[in-house]
Amino acid sequence: MPGKKSTTKRKSDAIVKDHRDIKKVKVTHRSHGKEAGQVLVVGQGDVGQLGLGEDIIERKKPALVSLPEKIVQVTAGGMHTVCLSDTGHVYTFGCNDEGALGRDTTEEGSEMVPRKVTLEEKVVQVSAGDSHTAALTEDGTVYLWGSFRDNSGVIGLLEPMKISSVPVKIPMIEPVVKIVSGNDHLILVTLEGSLYSSGNAEQGQLGRVPEHFSDRGGRKGLGRLLVPQMVHVKGKVHFIDAFCGAYFTFAVSREGHVYGFGLSNYHQLGTKSMKTCFVPIKLTCFKNSTTSWVDFSGGQHHTICLDAEGQVYSLGRAEYGRLGLGKGVEEKSEPTPVSGIELACGVACGASVSYAVTREGSVYAWGMGTNMQLGTGTEEDEWSPVKMTGKQLENRTVLMASSGGQHTVLLVKDKQES
């Protein structure tokens, strides 16, 4: 009965398509608002991650990047930058050693300026790590390019030791509604509320690989790590969101519970212990808030989070001021309110730096000043939040911030448009 079989297949395809259409709006809104704007960059950019061409490799104050379209999302990888336009096109610039730009950069200097990645479908969300980039399309498909790495070097992307310099489709049976990247891992939240992970497992950041298989998959090999598989949690948990630090992951359930897994050597997950968590743990320290948690961002060893009231909190390692709690503060094992910031609508972390975007459109920065990422114009560390200023920020509202290893990217909008 071959005819019958194909009808059934078409029917199930139609059901999936219907589901995706229902969720389309949510996919679009998950990691950014509707507002489109322009891109500013600050910090060090010796491999082109500022997108300002070969002659400009450092900016002490935010500088405008020339892009052919309005942008709705910016994300900074370790040494590259990804911009998503309001028409669903992806632009990349920066280091392309392992294919993180997803496009041909054989022409000299072409990695130093924004150029488009060839993708046939409309993209609604992007994420980036040290050497990889991911793109989510409006129908819930995910494309990936570049490579994941571990402490010994390249481990591959979807296949062991194979990098991809162009986008490849991730095989998934469920539509995806959110993507987020750590330094070398990728987390996918699906329409059905499942959590999938792929990439490096050394620090427990995949939440599904036992410690004895965490080094390149042990006897089961790299395939165990690179093919996205579901993260299992005791009981029936429906996940609605996920966020990453460099080597750790947060996931939020429909009931508002926060789960964490990965590296917590400075309590950056909010665990009392400093042991690495190889499986998801329900984090009790996030239950103390009277409101729900709406945003998380993690650096190498610290976390910044935001509650629905607009209050910013920090936890984890305190060196260089990255917690924003003033000098002389020691590491924190639970979310601690950061003062000196108006009500916020978003937070971001680089390796040792932190940012809060306020509801009225300012951005505050604090932490390590070495790479000029704070936009203060100096290399001084900042132990408390400082409002970022500069010519390009005058008469502009900040919509979003993202930070990489040595550079920071802002999405801004002219005030008369706001």
C-alpha positions in Angstrom: 0.0 0.0 0.0 2.6 2.6 -1.0 0.0 5.2 -1.8 -1.5 5.1 1.7 1.9 5.5 3.3 2.7 8.7 1.4 -0.7 10.2 2.3 0.0 9.6 6.0 3.4 11.2 5.7 1.9 14.3 4.0 -0.7 14.5 6.7 1.8 14.4 9.5 3.9 17.0 7.7 0.8 19.2 7.5 0.3 18.9 11.3 3.9 19.9 12.0 3.5 22.9 9.6 0.3 23.9 11.4 2.1 23.8 14.7 4.9 25.9 13.3 2.5 28.5 12.0 0.8 28.8 15.4 4.2 29.3 17.1 5.7 31.6 14.4 5.0 34.8 16.3 6.5 33.4 19.5 9.6 32.3 17.7 10.1 35.8 16.3 9.7 37.4 19.7 11.7 35.0 21.8 15.1 36.7 21.9 14.4 40.3 20.8 11.6 42.8 20.3 10.2 44.1 17.0 12.3 47.2 17.0 14.9 47.5 14.3 17.9 49.8 14.5 21.6 50.3 13.9 24.7 48.6 15.3 27.5 50.1 17.4 30.7 48.3 18.4 33.3 49.0 21.1 36.5 47.2 22.3 39.3 45.3 20.6 38.8 44.0 17.1 42.1 42.8 15.7 40.5 39.9 13.7 37.7 42.0 12.3 35.0 41.5 15.0 34.3 45.3 15.0 33.3 45.2 11.3 35.0 48.5 10.7 37.5 47.4 8.1 41.2 46.5 8.2 42.3 49.9 9.5 40.2 50.1 12.6 41.0 47.4 15.2 40.1 49.2 18.4 37.4 51.5 19.6 37.4 53.1 23.0 33.9 54.5 22.5 31.0 53.0 20.6 31.4 53.3 16.8 28.7 52.9 14.1 28.9 49.8 11.8 27.8 50.3 8.2 25.1 47.7 7.3 22.8 47.6 4.3 19.6 46.9 6.3 18.0 47.7 9.6 19.0 45.1 12.3 16.7 43.5 15.0 19.3 41.3 16.8 23.0 41.4 17.5 25.1 38.7 19.1 28.8 38.6 19.8 30.7 35.4 19.5 34.2 35.0 21.1 35.9 36.7 18.2 33.1 37.3 15.6 29.8 39.2 15.4 26.4 38.2 14.0 23.7 40.6 13.0 20.1 39.7 12.0 18.2 42.1 9.7 14.5 42.9 9.9 14.0 41.0 6.6 15.6 37.8 8.1 19.1 38.1 6.6 22.2 37.2 8.6 25.4 39.3 8.4 28.7 38.2 9.9 32.2 39.6 10.5 35.3 38.7 12.5 37.5 35.6 12.8 36.7 32.9 10.3 39.4 30.4 11.1 37.0 27.6 11.8 34.1 28.7 9.6 32.2 30.8 12.2 31.2 33.4 9.6 29.4 30.9 7.4 30.6 32.6 4.2 33.6 32.8 1.9 36.3 35.1 3.1 39.1 34.3 0.6 39.0 37.9 -0.6 41.5 39.8 1.5 39.9 41.9 4.2 36.4 40.5 3.5 36.1 39.1 7.0 36.7 42.6 8.5 33.4 44.0 7.1 29.7 42.8 7.3 28.7 40.4 4.5 25.6 38.3 4.1 25.4 34.6 4.8 23.6 32.6 2.1 20.4 31.1 3.6 17.3 30.5 1.6 14.9 30.8 4.5 13.9 33.8 6.7 15.9 33.8 10.0 14.2 35.0 13.2 17.0 34.4 15.7 20.8 33.9 15.8 23.3 32.8 18.5 27.1 32.6 18.5 29.9 31.0 20.6 33.6 31.0 20.3 33.8 29.3 16.8 30.2 28.5 15.9 27.1 30.4 14.8 23.5 29.2 14.7 20.4 30.5 13.0 16.7 29.7 13.7 14.2 30.1 10.8 10.6 31.2 11.1 9.4 27.6 10.6 11.5 26.2 13.5 14.4 24.9 11.6 18.0 25.4 12.9 21.1 25.9 10.7 24.6 25.7 12.2 28.1 26.6 11.0 31.7 26.7 12.2 33.0 24.3 14.9 32.8 23.3 18.5 36.1 23.1 20.5 37.2 21.5 23.7 40.4 21.9 25.8 42.3 20.0 23.1 41.0 21.8 20.1 38.4 21.3 17.4 35.8 18.5 18.0 33.6 19.1 14.9 30.1 20.5 14.4 27.5 17.8 13.6 30.1 15.2 12.6 33.3 14.3 14.5 36.3 16.6 13.6 34.4 18.1 10.6 33.9 21.8 10.6 31.5 23.5 8.2 32.2 26.9 6.6 28.6 27.1 5.3 25.3 26.6 7.1 24.2 23.0 7.6 20.7 22.0 8.8 20.4 20.4 12.2 18.3 17.2 12.1 15.5 17.7 14.5 12.1 16.0 14.8 10.5 18.9 16.6 10.2 22.6 15.6 12.6 24.8 17.6 11.5 28.1 19.2 14.7 29.3 20.9 18.4 28.8 20.3 21.2 30.0 22.6 25.0 29.4 22.6 27.7 29.0 25.2 31.4 29.2 24.2 31.3 25.7 22.7 27.7 24.4 23.2 24.3 25.0 21.7 20.9 24.7 23.5 17.6 24.3 21.6 14.2 24.8 23.2 11.4 23.0 21.2 7.8 23.8 20.6 6.8 20.8 22.8 8.9 22.2 25.7 11.9 19.9 25.3 15.5 20.9 25.7 18.2 19.6 23.3 21.9 20.2 23.6 25.1 19.7 21.5 28.8 20.6 21.6 31.5 20.3 24.2 30.5 18.3 27.4 33.7 18.7 29.5 32.1 21.1 32.0 28.7 19.4 32.1 27.2 22.2 30.0 25.1 19.7 27.9 23.2 18.4 30.9 22.9 14.9 29.4 26.4 13.4 29.3 27.7 11.7 32.4 31.2 12.8 33.7 32.9 9.6 32.5 31.7 10.3 28.9 32.4 14.0 29.0 35.8 13.9 27.4 34.9 13.6 23.7 32.1 11.1 24.5 34.4 8.5 26.0 34.1 5.1 24.3 30.8 6.2 22.7 32.8 8.8 20.7 32.1 12.4 19.6 28.8 11.6 17.9 27.3 11.4 21.4 28.1 15.0 21.9 27.6 16.6 18.5 24.2 15.2 17.5 21.6 17.2 19.4 19.9 15.0 22.0 17.3 15.6 24.6 18.2 16.7 28.1 16.2 14.6 30.6 14.8 15.9 33.9 13.1 13.9 36.6 9.3 14.3 36.4 7.5 16.0 33.4 9.0 19.4 32.9 7.9 21.7 30.1 10.7 24.2 29.3 9.9 27.6 27.8 13.3 29.3 27.8 17.1 28.8 28.1 20.2 30.9 28.5 23.9 30.1 28.5 27.1 31.2 30.2 30.5 30.3 28.7 30.4 26.8 30.2 27.0 26.5 31.8 23.3 26.5 31.0 20.1 27.8 32.6 16.6 26.6 31.6 13.2 27.9 32.8 10.1 25.7 33.1 6.6 26.8 32.4 5.9 26.9 36.1 8.8 29.3 36.5 11.4 26.9 38.0 15.0 27.6 37.1 17.2 24.6 36.3 21.0 24.7 35.8 23.8 22.5 34.7 27.5 22.9 33.9 30.5 24.6 35.5 29.8 26.2 38.9 33.4 26.5 40.3 32.6 30.1 41.5 28.9 29.3 42.3 27.9 30.9 39.0 24.9 28.5 38.8 23.8 29.5 42.2 24.6 26.1 43.8 25.9 26.0 47.3 28.5 23.5 46.1 31.3 24.3 43.6 31.0 20.9 42.0 30.3 20.7 38.2 26.7 19.7 37.5 26.5 17.1 34.8 22.7 16.8 35.1 20.1 19.6 35.5 19.5 20.7 39.1 16.5 22.7 40.2 18.0 25.9 41.6 16.4 26.8 44.8 18.2 30.2 45.1 16.0 31.5 42.3 12.8 30.8 44.2 13.4 33.6 46.7 12.4 36.3 44.3 8.8 37.6 44.6 8.7 37.9 40.8 9.6 35.7 37.9 13.0 35.7 36.1 13.0 37.0 32.6 16.7 37.1 31.5 20.0 35.5 32.3 23.5 35.9 30.8 26.7 34.2 31.9 30.4 35.1 31.4 33.3 32.7 32.1 32.6 32.5 35.8 29.7 34.8 36.7 26.0 35.3 35.9 23.9 38.4 35.6 20.1 38.0 35.8 17.0 40.1 35.6 13.6 39.7 37.2 10.2 40.9 35.8 10.3 44.0 38.0 13.4 45.2 36.2 15.9 44.5 39.1 19.4 43.3 38.0 21.2 40.6 40.1 24.6 39.1 40.0 26.3 35.9 41.3 29.6 34.0 40.9 33.1 35.3 40.7 33.8 38.8 41.9 37.3 39.7 40.5 37.7 42.8 38.3 34.3 44.1 39.4 32.2 41.8 37.1 29.4 41.5 39.8 29.0 45.3 40.0 28.6 45.1 43.7 31.5 47.4 44.6 35.1 46.8 45.7 36.1 44.2 48.3 33.1 42.0 47.5 33.7 38.2 47.5 32.0 35.7 45.2 28.3 35.2 45.6 26.4 31.9 45.6 23.0 33.4 45.1 21.5 36.3 43.1 22.5 39.6 44.8 20.8 42.9 43.8 23.0 45.3 41.8 22.3 48.9 42.7 22.8 52.1 40.7 20.8 51.1 37.6 17.4 52.2 36.6 14.8 49.5 35.9 16.3 47.2 33.2 14.9 45.3 30.3 17.9 43.1 29.4 21.3 41.9 30.6 24.5 40.7 28.9 27.9 39.3 29.8 31.2 39.0 28.2 34.0 36.8 29.7 34.6 39.2 32.7 32.3 42.1 31.9 28.6 42.8 32.5 25.9 45.0 31.0 22.3 46.1 31.7 20.1 47.8 29.2 17.5 50.0 30.9 13.8 50.4 30.0 14.5 54.0 29.1 17.2 53.0 26.7 20.6 53.5 28.4 23.2 50.9 28.8 25.3 50.4 32.0 28.7 48.5 32.0 31.0 47.1 34.7 33.8 44.7 35.1 37.2 44.3 33.5 38.3 47.3 31.5 41.4 45.7 29.7 39.9 45.4 26.2 38.0 48.8 26.3 34.7 46.8 26.2 33.1 49.0 28.8 33.1 52.0 26.6 34.5 54.3 29.3 37.4 55.3 27.1 40.0 53.8 29.6 41.3 50.4 30.6 40.3 50.8 34.2 38.1 48.1 35.8 34.7 49.3 37.0 33.4 47.8 40.3 30.0 49.4 40.0 27.7 50.1 37.0 28.7 53.0 34.8 26.4 54.5 32.2 28.0 54.2 28.8 28.3 57.5 26.9 29.7 58.5 23.5 29.0 60.6 20.4 27.2 57.7 18.7 24.9 57.2 21.8 23.7 60.8 21.8 20.1 61.0 20.8 19.9 57.2 20.6 18.1 54.5 22.6 19.9 51.3 23.3 17.7 48.2 22.6 20.1 45.3 23.2 23.7 44.5 24.2 25.9 41.4 23.5 29.5 40.9 24.5 32.3 38.5 23.3 35.9 37.9 24.3 37.3 41.4 23.6 34.4 43.3 22.0 30.8 44.4 22.7 28.0 45.1 20.3 25.0 47.3 20.9 21.7 47.6 18.9 20.5 51.2 19.0 17.7 53.3 17.6 17.4 57.0 16.9 15.3 58.7 19.6 13.0 60.4 17.2 12.1 57.0 15.8 11.3 55.6 19.3 
